Structures are given as C-alpha cells and as structure tokens.
Amino acid sequence: MVTIRNDTAVRISKWLDEEVENYISERKMKVEFPSKRNFVDKAVMQFLEEKGVNLTK
C-alpha cells in the first residue's frame, strides 16, 4: 500500500520554533502535542476556525 502525503513545508522563525519546543516539552503538553508540527497544525486550524474559515471537506 502506498501512502501519498500532500504536506507543504513551511518555515517559521528560529525564536518561534524554540518557544514552541519549550512549551510542548513539558510532560503534560507532550501528550497532547507529540511534535512541533502537530502543535503548529492545531494552532493554525484553531486560528482559521476562529476567523470563520470552514475546514470541513
């Protein structure tokens, strides 16, 4: 079985990358956000939903 990923690489500033890493490195946050990518995806989705963007397909 072949899995196709339609990911797009996005650059973030070094300081933001470090702040995200510091935030999710706490044990309780690591369970909810296992990776920086996961954290950023959820944050962007939440922001878009708050702005009224319909993210359902």
PDB file of N, CA, C and O in Angstrom:
ATOM      1  N   MET A   1       0.842  -1.174   0.000  1.00  0.00           N
ATOM      2  CA  MET A   1       0.000   0.000   0.000  1.00  0.00           C
ATOM      3  C   MET A   1       0.890   1.241   0.000  1.00  0.00           C
ATOM      4  O   MET A   1       1.864   1.314   0.749  1.00  0.00           O
ATOM      5  N   VAL A   2       0.557   2.196  -0.828  1.00  0.00           N
ATOM      6  CA  VAL A   2       1.317   3.433  -0.933  1.00  0.00           C
ATOM      7  C   VAL A   2       0.521   4.561  -0.292  1.00  0.00           C
ATOM      8  O   VAL A   2      -0.661   4.747  -0.581  1.00  0.00           O
ATOM      9  N   THR A   3       1.180   5.303   0.573  1.00  0.00           N
ATOM     10  CA  THR A   3       0.550   6.450   1.214  1.00  0.00           C
ATOM     11  C   THR A   3       1.057   7.718   0.555  1.00  0.00           C
ATOM     12  O   THR A   3       2.265   7.932   0.455  1.00  0.00           O
ATOM     13  N   ILE A   4       0.153   8.547   0.112  1.00  0.00           N
ATOM     14  CA  ILE A   4       0.525   9.816  -0.511  1.00  0.00           C
ATOM     15  C   ILE A   4       0.317  10.922   0.502  1.00  0.00           C
ATOM     16  O   ILE A   4      -0.766  11.061   1.069  1.00  0.00           O
ATOM     17  N   ARG A   5       1.354  11.707   0.726  1.00  0.00           N
ATOM     18  CA  ARG A   5       1.270  12.829   1.657  1.00  0.00           C
ATOM     19  C   ARG A   5       1.305  14.119   0.865  1.00  0.00           C
ATOM     20  O   ARG A   5       2.191  14.328   0.037  1.00  0.00           O
ATOM     21  N   ASN A   6       0.352  14.968   1.119  1.00  0.00           N
ATOM     22  CA  ASN A   6       0.280  16.260   0.448  1.00  0.00           C
ATOM     23  C   ASN A   6       0.711  17.370   1.390  1.00  0.00           C
ATOM     24  O   ASN A   6       0.033  18.391   1.504  1.00  0.00           O
ATOM     25  N   ASP A   7       1.838  17.175   2.067  1.00  0.00           N
ATOM     26  CA  ASP A   7       2.339  18.163   3.006  1.00  0.00           C
ATOM     27  C   ASP A   7       3.106  19.261   2.283  1.00  0.00           C
ATOM     28  O   ASP A   7       3.708  19.042   1.231  1.00  0.00           O
ATOM     29  N   THR A   8       3.065  20.430   2.869  1.00  0.00           N
ATOM     30  CA  THR A   8       3.845  21.550   2.372  1.00  0.00           C
ATOM     31  C   THR A   8       4.760  22.018   3.496  1.00  0.00           C
ATOM     32  O   THR A   8       4.301  22.293   4.605  1.00  0.00           O
ATOM     33  N   ALA A   9       6.033  22.106   3.210  1.00  0.00           N
ATOM     34  CA  ALA A   9       6.976  22.584   4.219  1.00  0.00           C
ATOM     35  C   ALA A   9       6.801  24.087   4.397  1.00  0.00           C
ATOM     36  O   ALA A   9       6.699  24.839   3.427  1.00  0.00           O
ATOM     37  N   VAL A  10       6.768  24.506   5.659  1.00  0.00           N
ATOM     38  CA  VAL A  10       6.608  25.916   5.983  1.00  0.00           C
ATOM     39  C   VAL A  10       7.714  26.292   6.947  1.00  0.00           C
ATOM     40  O   VAL A  10       7.996  25.559   7.895  1.00  0.00           O
ATOM     41  N   ARG A  11       8.337  27.427   6.710  1.00  0.00           N
ATOM     42  CA  ARG A  11       9.398  27.880   7.595  1.00  0.00           C
ATOM     43  C   ARG A  11       8.818  28.790   8.669  1.00  0.00           C
ATOM     44  O   ARG A  11       7.942  29.612   8.401  1.00  0.00           O
ATOM     45  N   ILE A  12       9.318  28.629   9.886  1.00  0.00           N
ATOM     46  CA  ILE A  12       8.972  29.542  10.965  1.00  0.00           C
ATOM     47  C   ILE A  12      10.279  30.096  11.523  1.00  0.00           C
ATOM     48  O   ILE A  12      11.345  29.501  11.365  1.00  0.00           O
ATOM     49  N   SER A  13      10.170  31.225  12.165  1.00  0.00           N
ATOM     50  CA  SER A  13      11.379  31.847  12.694  1.00  0.00           C
ATOM     51  C   SER A  13      12.002  30.987  13.785  1.00  0.00           C
ATOM     52  O   SER A  13      11.320  30.194  14.434  1.00  0.00           O
ATOM     53  N   LYS A  14      13.287  31.152  13.975  1.00  0.00           N
ATOM     54  CA  LYS A  14      14.013  30.352  14.951  1.00  0.00           C
ATOM     55  C   LYS A  14      13.475  30.576  16.361  1.00  0.00           C
ATOM     56  O   LYS A  14      13.323  29.621  17.124  1.00  0.00           O
ATOM     57  N   TRP A  15      13.188  31.821  16.712  1.00  0.00           N
ATOM     58  CA  TRP A  15      12.700  32.098  18.068  1.00  0.00           C
ATOM     59  C   TRP A  15      11.341  31.445  18.302  1.00  0.00           C
ATOM     60  O   TRP A  15      11.077  30.948  19.396  1.00  0.00           O
ATOM     61  N   LEU A  16      10.463  31.440  17.274  1.00  0.00           N
ATOM     62  CA  LEU A  16       9.157  30.803  17.427  1.00  0.00           C
ATOM     63  C   LEU A  16       9.316  29.290  17.557  1.00  0.00           C
ATOM     64  O   LEU A  16       8.637  28.656  18.364  1.00  0.00           O
ATOM     65  N   ASP A  17      10.199  28.729  16.776  1.00  0.00           N
ATOM     66  CA  ASP A  17      10.490  27.304  16.854  1.00  0.00           C
ATOM     67  C   ASP A  17      10.952  26.939  18.263  1.00  0.00           C
ATOM     68  O   ASP A  17      10.513  25.933  18.819  1.00  0.00           O
ATOM     69  N   GLU A  18      11.819  27.740  18.830  1.00  0.00           N
ATOM     70  CA  GLU A  18      12.321  27.482  20.185  1.00  0.00           C
ATOM     71  C   GLU A  18      11.219  27.631  21.232  1.00  0.00           C
ATOM     72  O   GLU A  18      11.151  26.843  22.176  1.00  0.00           O
ATOM     73  N   GLU A  19      10.354  28.637  21.073  1.00  0.00           N
ATOM     74  CA  GLU A  19       9.263  28.836  22.020  1.00  0.00           C
ATOM     75  C   GLU A  19       8.268  27.673  21.984  1.00  0.00           C
ATOM     76  O   GLU A  19       7.792  27.226  23.027  1.00  0.00           O
ATOM     77  N   VAL A  20       7.963  27.193  20.797  1.00  0.00           N
ATOM     78  CA  VAL A  20       7.065  26.035  20.668  1.00  0.00           C
ATOM     79  C   VAL A  20       7.705  24.825  21.333  1.00  0.00           C
ATOM     80  O   VAL A  20       7.041  24.101  22.075  1.00  0.00           O
ATOM     81  N   GLU A  21       8.977  24.601  21.076  1.00  0.00           N
ATOM     82  CA  GLU A  21       9.686  23.470  21.682  1.00  0.00           C
ATOM     83  C   GLU A  21       9.660  23.572  23.204  1.00  0.00           C
ATOM     84  O   GLU A  21       9.425  22.573  23.883  1.00  0.00           O
ATOM     85  N   ASN A  22       9.894  24.751  23.742  1.00  0.00           N
ATOM     86  CA  ASN A  22       9.862  24.943  25.197  1.00  0.00           C
ATOM     87  C   ASN A  22       8.465  24.679  25.749  1.00  0.00           C
ATOM     88  O   ASN A  22       8.325  24.072  26.811  1.00  0.00           O
ATOM     89  N   TYR A  23       7.445  25.121  25.049  1.00  0.00           N
ATOM     90  CA  TYR A  23       6.065  24.952  25.509  1.00  0.00           C
ATOM     91  C   TYR A  23       5.650  23.485  25.532  1.00  0.00           C
ATOM     92  O   TYR A  23       5.060  23.018  26.507  1.00  0.00           O
ATOM     93  N   ILE A  24       5.957  22.762  24.467  1.00  0.00           N
ATOM     94  CA  ILE A  24       5.493  21.372  24.393  1.00  0.00           C
ATOM     95  C   ILE A  24       6.425  20.405  25.091  1.00  0.00           C
ATOM     96  O   ILE A  24       6.108  19.219  25.185  1.00  0.00           O
ATOM     97  N   SER A  25       7.560  20.865  25.581  1.00  0.00           N
ATOM     98  CA  SER A  25       8.488  19.953  26.239  1.00  0.00           C
ATOM     99  C   SER A  25       8.018  19.549  27.635  1.00  0.00           C
ATOM    100  O   SER A  25       8.516  18.576  28.201  1.00  0.00           O
ATOM    101  N   GLU A  26       7.063  20.293  28.188  1.00  0.00           N
ATOM    102  CA  GLU A  26       6.502  19.891  29.471  1.00  0.00           C
ATOM    103  C   GLU A  26       5.772  18.567  29.300  1.00  0.00           C
ATOM    104  O   GLU A  26       5.145  18.324  28.269  1.00  0.00           O
ATOM    105  N   ARG A  27       5.854  17.724  30.303  1.00  0.00           N
ATOM    106  CA  ARG A  27       5.296  16.369  30.211  1.00  0.00           C
ATOM    107  C   ARG A  27       3.825  16.364  29.813  1.00  0.00           C
ATOM    108  O   ARG A  27       3.432  15.591  28.938  1.00  0.00           O
ATOM    109  N   LYS A  28       2.994  17.218  30.441  1.00  0.00           N
ATOM    110  CA  LYS A  28       1.561  17.205  30.138  1.00  0.00           C
ATOM    111  C   LYS A  28       1.282  17.696  28.715  1.00  0.00           C
ATOM    112  O   LYS A  28       0.316  17.252  28.094  1.00  0.00           O
ATOM    113  N   MET A  29       2.098  18.592  28.194  1.00  0.00           N
ATOM    114  CA  MET A  29       1.905  19.080  26.829  1.00  0.00           C
ATOM    115  C   MET A  29       2.389  18.066  25.803  1.00  0.00           C
ATOM    116  O   MET A  29       1.858  18.006  24.694  1.00  0.00           O
ATOM    117  N   LYS A  30       3.386  17.273  26.161  1.00  0.00           N
ATOM    118  CA  LYS A  30       3.938  16.299  25.225  1.00  0.00           C
ATOM    119  C   LYS A  30       2.893  15.249  24.850  1.00  0.00           C
ATOM    120  O   LYS A  30       2.935  14.700  23.749  1.00  0.00           O
ATOM    121  N   VAL A  31       1.961  14.969  25.751  1.00  0.00           N
ATOM    122  CA  VAL A  31       0.904  14.004  25.455  1.00  0.00           C
ATOM    123  C   VAL A  31      -0.066  14.590  24.438  1.00  0.00           C
ATOM    124  O   VAL A  31      -0.465  13.912  23.491  1.00  0.00           O
ATOM    125  N   GLU A  32      -0.445  15.848  24.634  1.00  0.00           N
ATOM    126  CA  GLU A  32      -1.398  16.490  23.729  1.00  0.00           C
ATOM    127  C   GLU A  32      -0.754  16.882  22.399  1.00  0.00           C
ATOM    128  O   GLU A  32      -1.394  16.803  21.350  1.00  0.00           O
ATOM    129  N   PHE A  33       0.495  17.300  22.442  1.00  0.00           N
ATOM    130  CA  PHE A  33       1.206  17.721  21.236  1.00  0.00           C
ATOM    131  C   PHE A  33       2.512  16.930  21.127  1.00  0.00           C
ATOM    132  O   PHE A  33       3.545  17.383  21.620  1.00  0.00           O
ATOM    133  N   PRO A  34       2.483  15.756  20.491  1.00  0.00           N
ATOM    134  CA  PRO A  34       3.673  14.914  20.428  1.00  0.00           C
ATOM    135  C   PRO A  34       4.805  15.479  19.566  1.00  0.00           C
ATOM    136  O   PRO A  34       5.936  14.996  19.637  1.00  0.00           O
ATOM    137  N   SER A  35       4.509  16.493  18.756  1.00  0.00           N
ATOM    138  CA  SER A  35       5.557  17.090  17.923  1.00  0.00           C
ATOM    139  C   SER A  35       5.261  18.566  17.695  1.00  0.00           C
ATOM    140  O   SER A  35       4.132  19.025  17.868  1.00  0.00           O
ATOM    141  N   LYS A  36       6.302  19.298  17.304  1.00  0.00           N
ATOM    142  CA  LYS A  36       6.106  20.717  16.985  1.00  0.00           C
ATOM    143  C   LYS A  36       5.144  20.862  15.817  1.00  0.00           C
ATOM    144  O   LYS A  36       4.312  21.769  15.793  1.00  0.00           O
ATOM    145  N   ARG A  37       5.262  19.974  14.862  1.00  0.00           N
ATOM    146  CA  ARG A  37       4.373  20.022  13.697  1.00  0.00           C
ATOM    147  C   ARG A  37       2.915  19.872  14.113  1.00  0.00           C
ATOM    148  O   ARG A  37       2.047  20.598  13.629  1.00  0.00           O
ATOM    149  N   ASN A  38       2.653  18.936  15.003  1.00  0.00           N
ATOM    150  CA  ASN A  38       1.306  18.720  15.498  1.00  0.00           C
ATOM    151  C   ASN A  38       0.782  19.973  16.193  1.00  0.00           C
ATOM    152  O   ASN A  38      -0.365  20.367  15.983  1.00  0.00           O
ATOM    153  N   PHE A  39       1.611  20.594  17.013  1.00  0.00           N
ATOM    154  CA  PHE A  39       1.224  21.809  17.720  1.00  0.00           C
ATOM    155  C   PHE A  39       0.883  22.927  16.734  1.00  0.00           C
ATOM    156  O   PHE A  39      -0.151  23.582  16.865  1.00  0.00           O
ATOM    157  N   VAL A  40       1.750  23.139  15.753  1.00  0.00           N
ATOM    158  CA  VAL A  40       1.535  24.211  14.777  1.00  0.00           C
ATOM    159  C   VAL A  40       0.285  23.946  13.941  1.00  0.00           C
ATOM    160  O   VAL A  40      -0.494  24.866  13.692  1.00  0.00           O
ATOM    161  N   ASP A  41       0.084  22.706  13.508  1.00  0.00           N
ATOM    162  CA  ASP A  41      -1.120  22.360  12.739  1.00  0.00           C
ATOM    163  C   ASP A  41      -2.384  22.702  13.525  1.00  0.00           C
ATOM    164  O   ASP A  41      -3.302  23.328  12.995  1.00  0.00           O
ATOM    165  N   LYS A  42      -2.426  22.286  14.797  1.00  0.00           N
ATOM    166  CA  LYS A  42      -3.603  22.551  15.621  1.00  0.00           C
ATOM    167  C   LYS A  42      -3.800  24.038  15.863  1.00  0.00           C
ATOM    168  O   LYS A  42      -4.930  24.524  15.853  1.00  0.00           O
ATOM    169  N   ALA A  43      -2.707  24.766  16.083  1.00  0.00           N
ATOM    170  CA  ALA A  43      -2.806  26.208  16.326  1.00  0.00           C
ATOM    171  C   ALA A  43      -3.338  26.937  15.094  1.00  0.00           C
ATOM    172  O   ALA A  43      -4.189  27.818  15.214  1.00  0.00           O
ATOM    173  N   VAL A  44      -2.849  26.582  13.930  1.00  0.00           N
ATOM    174  CA  VAL A  44      -3.309  27.227  12.689  1.00  0.00           C
ATOM    175  C   VAL A  44      -4.768  26.882  12.425  1.00  0.00           C
ATOM    176  O   VAL A  44      -5.544  27.752  12.028  1.00  0.00           O
ATOM    177  N   MET A  45      -5.149  25.636  12.638  1.00  0.00           N
ATOM    178  CA  MET A  45      -6.543  25.245  12.430  1.00  0.00           C
ATOM    179  C   MET A  45      -7.469  26.011  13.368  1.00  0.00           C
ATOM    180  O   MET A  45      -8.528  26.483  12.954  1.00  0.00           O
ATOM    181  N   GLN A  46      -7.067  26.134  14.635  1.00  0.00           N
ATOM    182  CA  GLN A  46      -7.878  26.875  15.601  1.00  0.00           C
ATOM    183  C   GLN A  46      -8.008  28.339  15.187  1.00  0.00           C
ATOM    184  O   GLN A  46      -9.094  28.913  15.272  1.00  0.00           O
ATOM    185  N   PHE A  47      -6.921  28.938  14.745  1.00  0.00           N
ATOM    186  CA  PHE A  47      -6.936  30.331  14.306  1.00  0.00           C
ATOM    187  C   PHE A  47      -7.893  30.509  13.125  1.00  0.00           C
ATOM    188  O   PHE A  47      -8.702  31.437  13.116  1.00  0.00           O
ATOM    189  N   LEU A  48      -7.802  29.634  12.144  1.00  0.00           N
ATOM    190  CA  LEU A  48      -8.667  29.739  10.965  1.00  0.00           C
ATOM    191  C   LEU A  48     -10.134  29.548  11.324  1.00  0.00           C
ATOM    192  O   LEU A  48     -10.995  30.257  10.803  1.00  0.00           O
ATOM    193  N   GLU A  49     -10.429  28.600  12.207  1.00  0.00           N
ATOM    194  CA  GLU A  49     -11.808  28.394  12.634  1.00  0.00           C
ATOM    195  C   GLU A  49     -12.357  29.624  13.349  1.00  0.00           C
ATOM    196  O   GLU A  49     -13.513  29.996  13.148  1.00  0.00           O
ATOM    197  N   GLU A  50     -11.527  30.259  14.187  1.00  0.00           N
ATOM    198  CA  GLU A  50     -11.945  31.478  14.881  1.00  0.00           C
ATOM    199  C   GLU A  50     -12.224  32.625  13.897  1.00  0.00           C
ATOM    200  O   GLU A  50     -13.030  33.513  14.177  1.00  0.00           O
ATOM    201  N   LYS A  51     -11.556  32.591  12.762  1.00  0.00           N
ATOM    202  CA  LYS A  51     -11.753  33.611  11.723  1.00  0.00           C
ATOM    203  C   LYS A  51     -12.906  33.273  10.785  1.00  0.00           C
ATOM    204  O   LYS A  51     -13.187  34.020   9.848  1.00  0.00           O
ATOM    205  N   GLY A  52     -13.582  32.135  11.040  1.00  0.00           N
ATOM    206  CA  GLY A  52     -14.747  31.789  10.269  1.00  0.00           C
ATOM    207  C   GLY A  52     -14.485  30.915   9.046  1.00  0.00           C
ATOM    208  O   GLY A  52     -15.370  30.743   8.208  1.00  0.00           O
ATOM    209  N   VAL A  53     -13.297  30.372   8.938  1.00  0.00           N
ATOM    210  CA  VAL A  53     -12.967  29.512   7.805  1.00  0.00           C
ATOM    211  C   VAL A  53     -13.524  28.116   8.069  1.00  0.00           C
ATOM    212  O   VAL A  53     -13.299  27.545   9.136  1.00  0.00           O
ATOM    213  N   ASN A  54     -14.253  27.566   7.092  1.00  0.00           N
ATOM    214  CA  ASN A  54     -14.820  26.232   7.208  1.00  0.00           C
ATOM    215  C   ASN A  54     -13.767  25.231   6.759  1.00  0.00           C
ATOM    216  O   ASN A  54     -13.421  25.181   5.579  1.00  0.00           O
ATOM    217  N   LEU A  55     -13.256  24.436   7.690  1.00  0.00           N
ATOM    218  CA  LEU A  55     -12.190  23.492   7.375  1.00  0.00           C
ATOM    219  C   LEU A  55     -12.683  22.079   7.060  1.00  0.00           C
ATOM    220  O   LEU A  55     -11.875  21.190   6.795  1.00  0.00           O
ATOM    221  N   THR A  56     -13.993  21.865   7.087  1.00  0.00           N
ATOM    222  CA  THR A  56     -14.514  20.538   6.770  1.00  0.00           C
ATOM    223  C   THR A  56     -14.588  20.370   5.258  1.00  0.00           C
ATOM    224  O   THR A  56     -14.852  21.312   4.511  1.00  0.00           O
ATOM    225  N   LYS A  57     -14.345  19.142   4.843  1.00  0.00           N
ATOM    226  CA  LYS A  57     -14.358  18.862   3.393  1.00  0.00           C
ATOM    227  C   LYS A  57     -15.698  18.339   2.986  1.00  0.00           C
ATOM    228  O   LYS A  57     -15.914  18.043   1.810  1.00  0.00           O
TER     229      LYS A  57
END
